[in-house]
Amino acid sequence: MKYHPIQSSLFVKNRKNFAEKMRPNSLAVFNSNDIYPISADSTMPFEQNRDLFYLSGVDQEESVLVLFPDCPKPQYREILFLTETNEHIAVWEGEKLTKEAAIQTTGVKTVFWKQEMEKVLFELMSLSDTVYINTNEHYRANVETETREDRFNKWLLAKYPAHSVAKSNPILQRLRSVKDPIELDLIQQACDITEKGFRRILDFVKPGVWEYEIEAEFIHEFVRNRSRKFAYTPIIASGNNANVLHYIENNQQCKAGDLILLDVGAEYANYSSDMSRTIPVSGKFTARQKEVYNAVNRVKNEATKLLVPGADWNSYHGEVGKIMTSELLGLGLLDKADIQNEDKDWPAYKKYFMHGTSHHMGLDTHDYGLLLEPMKANMVFTVEPGIYIPAEGFGIRLEDDVVIQETGEPFNLMRNIPIEADEIEALMNS
């Protein structure tokens, strides 16, 4: 891995927190992701199942974690199953985790090779009453591919039909949404790498560059700072491309006078960052562009203040809508008649700001978190208002990642990334 080793105490604590939420005499199983094929002998880069990583720190394929807190055999209360490494694998692919390295990485004391799993699991299932299976129940999930977890769950429930079945996901949704200090440090590192990329492109952008060249500058800076990749598919949207919310082609030339909307973030140690900035191709905003830019920035700053413990998700977005409505009135994009005649299910401001303001962030860019439960300290949220004006040929989105505090305003993990219009102009013209 490119990233520095993570303290195993994080994963020990995460497993303890999960185990405390389990039913008596139950066990839970977590599988790694598959390596997905492309064609011929080509595969996609491996991405670890975030739940398994959260509970173990294991970052390789064909790994399984079993938790059985009430097991009468203490050595079986936490078990890790790994693919056996050997000299052939070490030569062709690089050495996989040894048992000793796995114990050091995870804090799990009992490690078996995977070929022993069915035998050991048979014994464990005979001692337990309930089995927790892991499924993806994220509110944005739309999965068509059968995962290794899906296949395992089918096999397990067919082989052991008399067991009660429980869901791991609701427990993980709550646990993963509140970050440990070690996790906050890792997210901060991802944000700091993103800052390096952004400062690099401020020196690079000028009329005539191509969107994909900007993308290349970002990934260059990310990888040289121990990030494996973009945390999500980057958006480098110049001119009217910014009015396509998920524009990812990044294949157009940037023209003088246009703006470029950048929605880009580095990952670090599987943790995400998520940044949006909008910059002028020529290094200077027009008066109208700056007027809209500053309005978006004010909405972001006011919305950030609303992220406090106990805040309600829907009420929060409703309040941000009111702030945005006021700004759109000031910009002349809405008038009082628009407000009076608006559809309450699709308020007038949605014409220019049609997406949500925030989402949970962490191991996934759109991280786990139950939206019907109050916000808590140490949750990490994005704050990303935007105003999109196709008729004027530009769209502006600004986004930071912030940590809810016990009291006061959230802590901005992107506080060092330039955002004020005047600072952007000064850096691009220095």
Secondary structure, DSSP 8 states (H G I E B T S, - for coil): --S----HHHHHHHHHHHHHTS-TTEEEEEE-----EEETTEE------HHHHHHH---SSS-EEEE-TT-SSGGGSEEEEE----HHHHHHT-----HHHHHHHH---EEEEGGGHHHHHHHHHHH-SEEEE-----TT----S--HHHHHHHHHHHH-TTSEEEESHHHHHHHHHB--HHHHHHHHHHHHHHHHHHHHHHHH--TT-BHHHHHHHHHHHHHTTT--SBSS--EEEEGGGGGSTT-----SB--TT-EEEEEE-BEETTEE--EEEEEETTSS--HHHHHHHHHHHHHHHHHHHT--TT--HHHHHHHHHHHHHHHHHHTTS--HHHHHT-BTTB-GGGGT--S-S--B-SSSSS----TTS---TTBEEEE--EEEEGGGTEEEE-BEEEE--SSSS-EETTTTS--SHHHHHHHHT-
